[in-house]
Amino acid sequence: MISVAIDGPSGAGKSSLARRLAADLGYTYVDTGAMYRAIGLYTRRAGQNTKDAAAVEALLPRIHLDIRLQDGEQHILLNGEDVTRAVRAEDIGMAASDVSAHPAVRAFLLDTQRDLAASRNVLMDGRDIGTVVLPNATVKIYLTATPEARAARRRAELVAKGQDADFDTVLADIRQRDYQDTHRAVAPLRQAEDAVLVDTSDIGIEESFARLKQVVLSRI
Ligand code: DC
């Protein structure tokens, strides 16, 4: 089986590039962020504090996640409800970052993620895919961009959706998530030693896509 691991901070264009590249290669796209987001969403709905490790851990036995792969697209079901769209809400990103710091949450998701890669060719994106989830991945990529470049793109996306977005607020949110994701004790975001670095700060989406594809094709 071929596995492509793409890690990097939020807003580097990972999920849209990864989804497109997976379709292009005919691999299944696995979005691990959506799994953390579903747990963040459940915790919020339960009225619990996402930063409270014991409170979140106590909820885990009540959470059943189903990952359905339809036409190479991932759907995520939380206790039977399709939350694929609901987990994309802006505030759920931070909730996901909070719950993802708890070791019990990471352990809860690890087997699901490994099982998905065991029986099919996958392109999996996240924060710890090349370092922890699939340390023997065929290809590892670390996709990043400066916080300013990521904030500018994120702001443009929000404005396009008709939402009010102030650049400094978006930048502060990105910096806070970067800090949380790189400083947690378990499986922090970092570039695997054998990952290829792709920095998209100064290149557009088409060039980013072409570079990613070239990296993958030269290694499989
Ligand atoms: O990629 P994303 O924005 O959907 O991820 C949401 C949060 O989930 C992110 O801030 C950190 C966490 N996450 C993680 O810790 N490990 C992963 N493999 C994927 C996401």
Residues whose N, C-alpha, C, O or C-beta is under 5 A from the ligand:
A	BS01	DC	S10 T32 G33 A34 Y36 G93 A96 S97 S100 D125 G126 R127 D128 R177 D181
